[in-house]
């Protein structure tokens, strides 16, 4: 393909962006890498074993290809229709091009810190962990009302469930208020889709959003849902974490961080009581809990995930074209 034809192809695929470029990757004449927040490679069982620590009731296939086959079943008809009618490509099987293109293995990058998986050896050179990708906050600043609230008293807990809606937000609010008052603590709530907000509580500030990497370091502790992006920002802040996981990979990360000592024992929303919150608020005060949070912060400060990933991709491109 000429450069013009190549970009025309990319544009046509972008128009169908809900299908994902990987579905047409055999038509793209450039080196390719797979970047995923979850293990999708059939070259290792490491993540399957780790995942099983939390999800003991799930029968996880030994061959990851089986998972990818099933993941695409719902869209493969539409994919093949677009391939045939728009790109003049032949139909393909579900799950194809996930691991290989034209016989070449696709390098797999997980933008996760290797410090979370130091004991995993089976990935070998098939999977690369460059470190977390953090956004450059640039000229971003915290709202004045946030800074004013923080300066009025002791460090607050920061609570963020992002897009996760609580099943019983009013009940959670009631338990939270009691626990905060009982332990003489304050809180900043990043409302998101949680369904919780406060207007008349003197020691609780509700905000719509804030840069995590700026706000979290000013907190006493972080209470969150276990999403990988929020988790990464919480780890970087050097503050203790209380994780209330909801679904998907969140229970895994909550359990993983707990086992490594970077978060307290996770708790489900249905298990949250005023007493449980009080217990965890007090645990955050422990010197060893604070120290472990600072230890991982120091470790993460020495790695640059974005830069490492770029260098890795450049090395792969060099080897790709020189073969």
N, C-alpha and C positions, 0 to 999 in steps of 0.2 A: 504493500500500500504506500502511496505517496503521503507526505505530511498532511496535505489538504484532505485526502480521502480518510486518513486516520482520524482527524478531528471531526470530520463529518459523521463518521461512525460513532465516535464517543458521544456526540450531540444527540444522535438518534437514540442511543441507549439511555442517555440522561432523561429524555422525554418519557421513558418508561422506567424511571428510577425506582419505582416500587418493586421492580423485579430484581434489581441488584446486578451490577456489572459482572459478578462472578458467573452468572448464568450464560454469559456470552464471551467468556474470557478466551476461548479458543480462537476468536476472531481478532484479538488484540495482539499485535506483533511486538510486544515489549516484555521485559522480565516482570514477573508478578510475585508478590508476597501476600500471605494471608495474615491479617492483623485481627485478632479476636480476643475478647475478654474471657472467653471460656475455651476449654480444651476441645478442639474438634479433630485432632489428629488420631489416626489409627496406628500411629507408630509407638504409642505408649499407653500404659494403663495407669499412669501416675495420678492423673486427675480423677479418673474413675474410682481409684482406691480412696483418694482423699475425699471425694464427694460422698462415697459410701459411709464415711465416718459420721456424716450428718443424716444422709438419706438411706438408712439401712433397709427401708421397705421398698426401695426402687430397684428393679432388676435392670442394671445398666449393662448393655451389650458389651462383650469383649471387643468387638470390632466397631470402631467409631463410624465406619462407613455406613453401617446399618442405621445409625442415628441420622446421618445426613440424608440418606435415602428417604427416610420417613419425613424429615423436616421439609422436603421440597415437594412432597406428593400433592399438596393442596394447590400449588402454583405451576406444576410442570406442564400442564396443558396450555396455559397462557404463555409460558416461556417458549414452548415449541412453536406455538402459533406465530409469535413475534419473530422467532429465529427464521422460520420458513418464509413468511410473507414480507418481512421488512429487511432482514439481513441476508436472505438467500443462504442460510445455513441449514444443515440437516438437523433432524430431531435428535435429541440426546436423552439418555436415561437420567432419572432422578438421582441426585448426589454426585453426578459426574463433574469433573473439573474442580472438585474440592481439594484434592490432594496432589493431582498431577495434571500437567498440560503437555501434550505431545510426548509423553514418556518422562518428562522432567518433573521431579518432585518440587512442590511449591514450598518455599521456606515459610515457617510459621513463627509469627511474632506475637507474644502476649505482652501488652504494655503494663506489666506488673513488676514490682520490685522483686529481685531474686532473694531478698532477705526473708520473704514470706515462704519460700520453698527451698531453703538451704539443704534440707534432708532428702530432696527428690533428685535421684540420679538417673532414672530411666529415660528422661527426656533426651539426654545426651546432646548431640549437635542437631537434633531434629527440631528443637524448639528453642527460641531465644527470648530471654526476659531482660529487656534493656533497662527497666525501671518504669515508674509511673510517668505518664504524660501530664504535665501541669501547664495550665494556661498562664501566659504572661499577663499579670493584672495591669501592667502598664500604668496608665493614669487613673485607674479606678481608685476610689476612696469610699470609706464607709459614710453613710448618712450622718449628719450632725446629731440627729436624735438618738442614734445608736451610741455614738461616742459620749453624749451627755448622760445617757442611762448608765453606761459602764463606769463613768467617772463618779457617779453618785453613791456607789457602794462597793461591796465586795464583788469579786469575779462571778459572773452569772454562768449557769449552765446554758448551753446553746442547744436547742432542740430543732431538728430538721428531719422530716420524713419525705421531703421532696414531693414526688408525684403520687406517693402512696397514701390512699385514704384510710383513715382509721374506721373500724367497724362501729365503734361506739365513742365518738369524739367527746361527747358531753361527760360520759362516765370517766374517760381518761383525764379530762380537765379537772374534774372534781378530785380525783386521786392525786393528781400532780400538785394542785394548790395546797392540799393538806400536807403532802410530803415536803414541799418547799418551806412551808411555814413551820413545820415541826423541826426541821433541820436548819432553820434560819438561812435559807438560800434564796437566790434570785434566778430568773431565767429570761432568756430571749427566745421567742418562738418564731422560726421562719415558717410561715403558715403553709405554703405550698398547697397541696390538695388534701392536707390532713383533716381539715374540717374543724381545727381548733384555733381559736383566737380569743384574746382577752382585751377588754377595754377599760375596766375599772380596777384592775389589780395593780397596786402601786409597785410591787416588786417583780412584775412580769411585763415585758415589752413584746408586742407582736409586730412583726415586719413582714412585708411581702417577699423580699429577697435581699441577699447580700452576698458579696464574694466570699466564699468559704475560706479561701486562703488568707484573707484579711481578718475575718471575724473569729475564726476558730482559735487562733493563738491568744486571743483576749479572754477566752472562756475558762471556766473552772474545769469543765468536762463537756464532752459532746454526747448527746443522746440522738441516735439516728437509726435508720432502717437497714443499714448494711449494704446499700448500693455501692458499687466499686468506686465511683467517682467521689462520693461523700467520704467513704472510708479512706481513700488516698489522701484527701485534704485533712482529715482528722489525724491520720498518722503523721503527716508533715507538721501538724501544729504542735505535736509533743504533749497533747492533753489526753487524759484517760477517756475511754469510750464506754458507753452503755448502749448496746445494740438491741433493738427490738425488730427482728427481721419479719418480713411479710411473705415474700414468695421468690420464686426463680432461684437465683444464685445467692440471695441475701442470707439464708440460713447457713449456707456453706461458709461464707466470709465471716459471719458472726462467730461460728464455731472455730474457724481457723485462727482468728485473732485471739480468741479466748485461750486456745491451747498454746499459743505462742506467748501469751502474757501481755498482749497489747490492748486487750479489752476485757471488761468484766464478763462474767457468765451471761450469755444471752438469755432473753426472756421474751416470750410471745405476748402479744397484746392481751390475749385472753387470760394470761397468768399475772398480769400487772395488778398489784394491789398497792395501797398506800404504804403498807409495811415493807413490801419488796422494794419500792422506790426509796424509802427511807434508808433501808439497808445498803442499797447501792450508792446512795449519796454519801453515806458515811465511809464506804469502802474507797471511794474516790480520794478521800483525805489521807489514806495510808501512804507512807513514804515510798514503799516498794512499788506501789501502783503508779505513782507519779514518776518514779525513776525509770521504770520500764517504758513508759510513754516517751520519756526524754531520750532513752537509748535508741529507739527506732527512729526518732526524729533526727538524731545525729547521724545514723546510718544512711538515711534517705538524703541528707544534705550533701553527701559525698557522691551521689549519682545523678546523672542527667539523662533521664529516659529518652527524651526527644532526640537529643544529640546522639546518644548511643544507637538508637534505632536508625537514624539517618546514615550513620557510618556503616552500620550492618547492611542496609539496603544498597549503599554505594558499592560495598565489597562484593555483594552478590551480583550486582549489575556488571561489574568488571569481569567477574568470573564467567558470567552468562555470555558476554560478547566475545570473550577470549577463548571459548571452548571450540 
